[in-house]
Amino acid sequence: MTIKLVCIGKTDKRELENLIKVYSDRLQHYIKFELDIIPDLKKTKNLDENQQKSKEGDLILQGVQNSDFLVILDENGKQFSSEAFSEYIQKRMNTGLKRLIFVIGGPYGFSEEVYKRADSKISLSKMTFSHQMVRLFFTEQLYRAFTILKNEPYHHR
């Protein structure tokens, strides 16, 4: 199985990029992991919020196949402990999926089309984080999930 994290816009902080890379590289030990950065939209000055979400949604859905399991990171999604998230990942792997795709939306969230296509919604916290920080937090939690599944000492129970 491949796990893919799709994000809108590049990270403008080198320190964050480096930390995300640390966890992305560590994940390769457990599973094929891909980070897909969709470039920020150009000329958004004349677009309202819904138009921007729609254009970003089209770009997100272009890379999604019918057989993919699509999970959006959304403030109204289900919250997990780290252990429960590792179980969630294990259940997805047990189904024989080829690709599990997680998506971090743009500044205004997701279009209705993305919400309709999503198979699941996850929230990392009730708090609000920058989209750049969410990439780091999510990548670290994904790594943590695999160390939990392998009973490795990274996660202290």
CORCORFEN-V699622 format. One record per residue. SS is DSSP state (A for helix, B for strand, O for the rest). PSI is psi as a letter, one per 30 degrees, with the letter a starting at -180 (* if undefined). Layout:
# CORCORFEN-V699622
SS | PSI
SS | PSI
This chain:
# CORCORFEN-V699622
O | k
B | k
B | k
B | k
B | j
B | k
B | k
B | k
O | k
O | l
O | k
O | g
O | j
A | e
A | e
A | e
A | e
A | e
A | e
A | e
A | e
A | e
A | e
A | e
A | e
A | e
A | e
O | f
O | f
O | e
O | l
B | j
B | k
B | k
B | j
B | j
B | j
B | k
O | k
O | k
O | k
O | l
O | h
O | f
O | e
O | g
O | k
O | l
A | e
A | e
A | e
A | e
A | e
A | e
A | e
A | e
A | e
A | e
A | e
A | e
A | f
A | e
O | g
O | k
O | l
O | e
O | f
O | k
B | j
B | k
B | k
B | k
B | j
B | k
B | f
B | g
B | l
B | k
O | k
O | l
O | l
A | e
A | e
A | e
A | e
A | e
A | e
A | e
A | e
A | e
A | e
A | e
A | e
A | f
O | f
O | g
O | k
O | e
B | k
B | j
B | k
B | k
B | k
B | j
O | a
B | a
O | f
O | g
B | b
O | l
O | l
A | e
A | e
A | e
A | e
A | e
A | f
O | k
O | f
B | l
B | k
B | k
O | k
O | f
O | l
O | f
O | l
O | k
O | l
O | l
A | e
A | e
A | e
A | e
A | e
A | e
A | e
A | e
A | e
A | e
A | e
A | e
A | e
A | e
A | e
A | e
A | e
A | e
A | e
O | g
O | h
O | l
O | g
O | e
O | k
O | j
O | *
